[in-house]
Amino acid sequence: MKEAQPENDLSRRMYRVLLKWVRYANEQYEDWPERPACGHFFGGAYWYGIETAYTAMVFAAVGTLGDYDERMTGLAREEVKAKAVRAIRYLAFTHDTGPEECVRVTGPNPYCSGKKWGGRGDSFFRASQTGTVVHALGTAAWLMWNELDDETKRLAETVLAYYADRWSGEDPRNGVYFDTQAEENGWTAAGIGTAAALFPDHPRQRVWREAAERWAINAVSTPLDRVRRHPGVSTVTFHPDFTAENHAFVHPSYMMAGITLRGYYALSLLMAGADVPEALTMNNVPMYGNTIKPWSTVDGIPVPVQGQDWWYNVQHAALMCHAYMNVLHGDADAARLERAALEFVERLQDSNSRGCLLEENGEQCIVVAASYQTAREMEFGSAHSVLLAYLLHRFGGPGVPPSSDDGWRSAAGGVRLYPYGCAVVHRTDGAFSAFSWRSHVMGITLPAKGMWSVTPLYTSYTGELELEPAGGGEADSSFAASAAHNEAKSVHTKRQTVREYEDGFGVTAELVRGGGGELTQRVGFVSLPDGRTLYAERISVTRPCKIRRLDTGTIGIRNERYAALGDFAAGFKTVATPHGTRRYEGFYGREPDRIDQLGRVSFVNVNGEIGYVLFGSEQAAYWNRHQYPKWKGVEDVLTLNARAGLIFDGPGELPAFAVVTLPNASAAETEAAARDAAMLTGPEDDCIVVETGGWLAYANLSARRASYAGSAPLPAGSAAVRLYEGAQRLEAGRIVRTGTVEAGCAGYWPARFRLEADGPIAGGGRLDIVVSGRRVWVSNGSAERIRLMLTDLATGRMKTVEAKPHGTEVCVFD
């Protein structure tokens, strides 16, 4: 192993996090008396041996590197190193290569309790997944090598050689839809590569090295790599747009794994002082640049544009990914995001008195009960991610300086379309919006605080449907698939249309809801240049049914409490409507949930962080949650259009519903926006047009080109109106806008001009105005001359128009 490089600011901060975590992890340590000098962490019988291996690696690194501070760990440095060695020995003895009588301790997981680990007799998925454990065990032993006795060295080498020999002769796996094999190929490369790096003089080292590179290059592979017959690529694990799926949806956590897992071997080579071959980094730059980077927000986590099934605080894994891109690729934006993630890692830990990284009482937060996973079992993985980032900086260097605000804005901003991942994303300085039309059909609008304000529910905006079982009452044998029939979340669209703009997008989609296709839900989602969005829907009932519950416009609201993150997680949310303000405390467990009906309101604002202007809402509701079947974080649900108890004897239509979302708006700003905004179309119209903040946002949800004629009152006492492309009429204190929209399209028109007068515009008469490109025609239908001022909103140029009685004037802006 080469000598570590000097500490830098990032590595010092990470080392401090690890020191504090050692105090917590030491609470989880127990001796194992079956063999001399052995012990384990976190119960010693979790999946694959991860709990002890990852912790042993942390103890080995803290014990041998860095400016050790016993006051932070509560342990002498020699004791930290001794426990690392005891954990290495426990893992080696209980591995498949150890004595048959040496099995893991008894624990709650029957698959692991009292059994060996190593994957003998397991399927590829479970057997190969021990690759990360082999890497952790090998790296811990490597760091401690000069302090290991010969027996422990031999035990560790046997474990590594077993894994490398087993998988060197196998071919990488293929798959991108539903379950990318990026993860499996990456962790297999990690296990084999650790043996190749740690034992350069081993007679099979060349075989291991070549195999590790073969598995690694296939961790991030695309169809184009196969078409071009790139040497070594035999699989496809990513779509051509560099998205990939796991758990049946586009999943950034597993996309990042393509970079990080094969990066374990790259780290081993850096520690050995060897060069990192292209096979370990191929496609990292385009994948990261097309997806992970532009999706990452305030805390460094990439937004899961099709939802998240793990816990929300994955800053540790994001930190590791950005560190790889910083150190291995010199990406300045990655350096910026790495610092953002690290700040939140530190502040989360500082919120806990025990030094843990996630939840103070993590054992009470159930992640997956069937797999015996709680937040406590996510601790060692989180610490391991911080450790890998630390080691990258100690053996790979400090990385590059972070990008400037302008550089970051240029790299991450704008619109990106993912035709294979089936999503479109728009990022502005203070907002992030996306819409997905497959896997989970959902929209999302985030303010500057990202997922600390709003969470990516699978049903975000598109909502949940619950039908009465056939025959009424509860589901019975005559209704075999009630759960599937209800289809609470929509996973595909019948058809969709996407329109990209330079600074926004528009999407329409048609969803079939209910197992029997009882409902057709036609939706539009428009992202505007200033970050606000429009969601619009029409729902048709296609056959007789009873709707127990139909909630659309559903928004996940993050409601955490972390003492050191008061600006992001104060422990409560305030919800403002025209009826007043209510406060909702955020905490896990202890009390029943609370659901408040907010009434038929024109706007809702949450915490002064995001606002919603509503049109056609039947009822808004707020679900203050405390009880969760699966822990992801403390997450409330705001429903903007809650309906229940609907009965249809035949086909029918529900009124149009629309919501304008205002990221970063205060309650006062939301209320003002509600006064200013107007839905120009009626509740029975399939073409929905809304005016908001200088934009006409539209969604034609019909299959034909549609005309609209929308009327709205002029603001009281107004002497100015916005003019859009097309025709508008001002008369009797109202404005009527008319136009046409292509079939099945959504998008927007910006206000082109501002029209002002000395007094109320049009007075008691009528003005007809047509905007076409740079020309404006003004027809005065009154018997009086009207003097008007036109301002080009793009250039600020102003021109005066003298509209003669019953005459037409044209104003040309060259």
Steps between C-alpha positions, in 0.01 A plus 500: 500500500634841406522775759185705539505858376479788749160586641298771329195694616252245365683198641535664843127562514421144394745358753326699774166345396657154520652568842163598643336196339756264660362592842151395383622185324693393808166472682414230245814290558504156667774243549461158334647232727500211251852590381770713660500877445174519302203737511221646295291815460128574471391152601743309279234323292373746242494442125831392341709600802470867400434622854836381632709542183405861433551591865834318514617704201403824677682394819807395301516834317438711809754293691780536245438831320421855595545721804340270756308661787413267786264760646268455201500119491521427871752228414877473498634471146645158574155376605350624173761306305457193718126493433563534128721190516245309707232579243725384214558172678128450575414550133775269381413219740125518419555519124435196282876437494526492879458197726156344455411541867564874487170667422362845570325579824128466555299801384150597386562423130449124452677503164823616666462392860732218601624457143805572292533778245672502164223390266560126478176353370347840435379645172721740305337806654563402860829323443661774293373774731764400752744681269466823699559307822810337351624848404435636849661200668800514266545875538476479879762226501717700259492807723589283801737261316813574700310433822336172397637165606566233240178310573284808443686587180449146370130505593443832320691390189293182482174694504615737223641224282179297537288785370741593220531141380126439512400797286800546271375226273145640474364752251350836601122517512275682255195714583377858504118492516342430839827390664826641367797274548729800553496429870573128473779546245650781707510316830642188335779710351562643847544160663726355233698823466577516871677165479689610188616825662584361844694198375698615193736202521229236516532243216140572386527878533495562124185291461335693782604838361364424153177362645450802726544734204256293295232520767573870558470613140159334483368693801416807289441375146257625237361360173740727311795328668372170363439641151850642493628171635698664776760249620386322812139622491258208481196647678258792505434642848395858413257645251645716219398811697707373797204419722464157656230324697494311824198393703306562174568872465779742415700501822789745549634304799573203275621719215759649738597144590634460146760763587568412861501121520754443228675800651582281801758326281623839375553602863694179565728583207554854631594352837744270323652789305384352170329661201122481464408342163221638280289191567432631852380843386356458150173695452527660843525849354201491260279311745580735788474808280167400343321381812655503847653848479200695363261312729697582818361770726587690816635206704672322212235230458374441145123535481333161441280614214289183518482486878708359784448172686797535736549758773543861393824579685740334256745792505774255600469297180474819294813631671687187395386526138595867471836424662579243230413749227706769671812292567503266199360739237579849629139614472462842664122462528554169680734682739220749566241227557738300719528797734124548500444135596771508765346805668172314542676183617669707771185683602296179516761341724522812715125467556554165672653474847641150444708572189275297272445622144127448451251461785565521873272201561545333165391157618144637527492616136397199289634511145408148384360279773526180293875555457557602863612845389465811712675835489756349737599250230560790261762654728800292401429546130481876549827507695662278238406751227662785694806283554541424129481873420763559769734236361458634148633835617783346706625278219371680189552863597294802598314521170427827323352827626120517488327670210376858520131587512509589131682180411252292697205682347634431151567133570182407685234742380254466217285222358592136447289232336545130576308311229606156628469576871169669408545826688569866435676734742525878527730682736512873578706687759248438777278215384499150356210342312454168326232279352517124448264304276610142573587287803336762723289761324563808707606862498717680748573864577770577756597836650853604592501274808440201278373183660514658845183682394326263257547125458469292182188296566427232237161672463626858501235717328340205313354368825349184645184311414307264729191327362231317692533124447244344267169455682593756767644435841845350542684302237393139481555192282278641226747782463830322467732792439372790704843649565601483136157627399542810710845570354579767757798613295518520121801334339448564129324723252287403204651785302703814562634806320807693611593848383841640590579868525835660559386597848206273582289208383144384452367144527158345451424141588204267513478256790266206542412464868350204680559135418196498276577833337217672684658843465695682231713777643635755251767723647724784396814624673674822399828634638543873450825695465470659844469160673125492560299212356146425388333166561161452328268201476169371368371165621245293309308213653472229235282242676281464808698521822503627855798715590583474866781754475652704219785728609686695234747780532674298771820655634749343741607744772822432691456578870819403682656624822879518518652740752794602280282539191242741631491693174403181320346280769345706778259223598179663382328635189261792478220472246328822392169526312245781463349370827814550706817317601542162668812342646588132469768339716728249334612187685514123457261285705359580845165639381230414247490674164292814458305590186361851462253608235612843379186574299442621146781753485665711232853452630717307743847595615733270691751654740567802283699265275253408228153611397213348306226695317196279442226495237210259521603335825224316681684495833858536622626283786817462708612163638735554792664158519667332795436132428687344206507141372840584344740765625641740244488809717227708660269573209157660499264508201318803365206418271387788284187332360346242734182325391314209655177302472443547126252263333467459123236281338660556160752720320554849636741790529657674798563874484838630393754553776818707477771614739775753451801425721718788620841388630651720772182707542392636835140481615448864404652446158283194446187692595597780259567246225156348558342844449704559186462155342194391304383182335371630168314184410195338653465188717368298205775599257763248393738779405608662826665842489626684807653845520762539769783743558538614141447162338214321331547135586285253310423131480279372220387167639285414198593308188420792270618853446299717737396859509458680826338829597580579857360791695627650822431825687757774474659578834314780673633841403749347259655726241723228355448156347728240352468411134574157361543366149154483342178688567367666814199721560453750783144598577281576802778436749589160363759358267425220255793310355455268203725256321552145386712215633628195318349165589646334809758771566605697804721805521500873555505842342682788665343843528637697205390854578356709779212734414448808717262794500458817701180360653307173496579332171214517246292700745140424412589389147679212341851427377595210272870427490688249287866419556686334215874486532634856528173661394207608716162597354274711723133543401308762695130411514404809696398850387793657683866529414716287731866567565692183586858409581648169378816353657693215343568277802800338334687821421332765714432716194189718529266644236192719521182408311224754428196278437243702307126443559388186318840480339793256486865585557802277445815534707816337368796417725798451269 
